[in-house]
Amino acid sequence: MPHTTYQQFLRFLHEELCLSADSIAIAQRSMSETKGPLPMLLWQYGLINLNELEKIYDWLDASVYTGNQEL
């Protein structure tokens, strides 16, 4: 994911889903170790629920369709 899009994604997680910076950081550390996708790691750690996971994937889909093909 390009740096700008990733920053927008992190902002979405923080502002729209009200995830704390610490919660996001926990999942990011795990992501670097396991190579798992961040949305799934957030869900696996119980930091988001299924409804929020769906919102994340909707946001990611919208990002792809608005021209960020590198996702």
Secondary structure, 3 states (H helix, E strand, C coil): CCHHHHHHHHHHHHHCCCCCHHHHHHHHHHHHHHCCCHHHHHHHCCCCCHHHHHHHHHHHHHHHHCCCCCC
